[in-house]
Amino acid sequence: MSGRIEARLKELGIELPQQQAPWANYVPYTISGELVFISGQICQWNGERRHVGRLGGFVNCAPDFTDMPQVINGASDLMVEIFGDIGRHARLAVGASSLPGGLAVEIEATFEIG
């Protein structure tokens, strides 16, 4: 499966960033059986802006902003574009008054690997 995923990423022109150390006392992911739990990922790329079942999205927004699902659609669309129908997922999209580092969006996910 990983070979197919890598080929699909290359086909889509998507380059994954280097993994960076977490900002606090946690790990970027854990594996339990055939489930992978991905910690919240922020938009940074190799030390500047970093990217990443179930998908959860948190949007840094004002109290009157209600279009969080439309913002998180980008992450959902990417999962389906990469994985096809098996990339379809349950999801949540919520607003937050602030996110780590003042960033706009944070994504967390759970995937089955098997």
C-alpha positions as CSV (number, residue, x, y, z in Angstrom):
1,M,0.0,0.0,0.0
2,S,2.8,2.5,0.9
3,G,4.2,2.1,-2.6
4,R,0.9,3.0,-4.2
5,I,0.5,6.0,-1.9
6,E,4.0,7.2,-2.7
7,A,3.3,6.8,-6.4
8,R,0.0,8.7,-6.1
9,L,1.7,11.6,-4.2
10,K,4.4,11.8,-7.0
11,E,1.7,11.7,-9.7
12,L,-0.1,14.6,-7.9
13,G,3.2,16.5,-7.5
14,I,2.9,16.5,-3.7
15,E,6.2,16.6,-1.8
16,L,5.9,15.7,1.9
17,P,7.9,17.8,4.3
18,Q,10.6,16.6,6.7
19,Q,9.1,15.5,10.0
20,Q,10.0,17.9,12.8
21,A,10.1,17.4,16.5
22,P,6.9,18.1,18.4
23,W,6.6,21.5,20.1
24,A,5.8,20.0,23.5
25,N,5.7,16.7,25.4
26,Y,3.9,14.5,22.9
27,V,4.7,12.3,19.9
28,P,3.6,13.1,16.3
29,Y,1.7,9.7,16.0
30,T,1.0,6.5,17.8
31,I,0.1,3.1,16.5
32,S,-2.3,0.7,18.2
33,G,-2.9,-2.5,16.3
34,E,-3.8,-1.4,12.8
35,L,-4.8,2.2,13.8
36,V,-2.5,5.2,13.5
37,F,-3.5,8.2,15.5
38,I,-1.9,11.4,14.1
39,S,-1.3,14.3,16.5
40,G,-2.5,17.8,15.4
41,Q,-0.5,19.0,12.5
42,I,0.1,22.6,11.7
43,C,1.0,24.3,8.4
44,Q,4.8,24.3,8.5
45,W,7.2,23.2,5.8
46,N,10.6,21.9,6.8
47,G,10.9,24.3,9.7
48,E,8.9,27.1,8.0
49,R,5.4,25.6,7.4
50,R,4.4,21.9,8.1
51,H,1.5,19.8,6.6
52,V,-0.5,16.0,7.1
53,G,-10.5,6.8,9.6
54,R,-11.1,10.2,11.0
55,L,-10.0,13.8,10.3
56,G,-10.4,16.7,12.7
57,G,-9.8,20.3,11.7
58,F,-9.5,23.3,13.9
59,V,-9.7,26.8,12.3
60,N,-8.4,29.9,14.0
61,C,-11.3,32.3,13.5
62,A,-13.5,35.1,14.9
63,P,-16.6,34.1,17.0
64,D,-18.9,35.0,14.1
65,F,-17.1,32.9,11.5
66,T,-19.2,29.8,10.7
67,D,-17.6,28.4,7.5
68,M,-15.1,26.1,9.2
69,P,-16.3,23.0,7.2
70,Q,-15.4,24.8,3.9
71,V,-11.9,25.5,5.2
72,I,-11.3,21.9,6.2
73,N,-12.7,20.6,2.9
74,G,-9.2,21.1,1.5
75,A,-7.8,18.5,3.8
76,S,-10.7,16.1,3.2
77,D,-10.4,16.6,-0.6
78,L,-6.7,15.8,-0.4
79,M,-7.3,12.6,1.5
80,V,-9.7,11.4,-1.2
81,E,-7.5,12.6,-4.0
82,I,-4.5,10.6,-2.6
83,F,-6.3,7.4,-1.3
84,G,-9.4,7.3,-3.6
85,D,-12.6,6.0,-2.0
86,I,-10.8,4.5,1.0
87,G,-9.7,8.0,1.9
88,R,-13.3,9.0,2.6
89,H,-13.6,9.6,6.4
90,A,-15.7,10.8,9.3
91,R,-14.7,14.4,10.2
92,L,-15.1,17.3,12.5
93,A,-14.5,21.0,11.8
94,V,-14.5,23.5,14.6
95,G,-13.5,27.0,15.2
96,A,-11.0,28.1,17.8
97,S,-10.1,31.5,19.2
98,S,-6.4,30.7,18.8
99,L,-4.1,27.9,17.6
100,P,-0.4,27.1,18.3
101,G,1.9,29.8,16.9
102,G,-1.0,31.9,15.8
103,L,-1.5,29.6,12.8
104,A,-4.7,29.4,10.8
105,V,-5.5,25.7,10.7
106,E,-4.5,22.5,12.6
107,I,-5.4,19.0,11.4
108,E,-5.5,15.7,13.3
109,A,-6.4,12.2,12.0
110,T,-6.8,8.5,12.7
111,F,-6.0,6.0,9.9
112,E,-6.2,2.2,9.6
113,I,-3.0,0.6,8.3
114,G,-3.5,-3.0,7.4
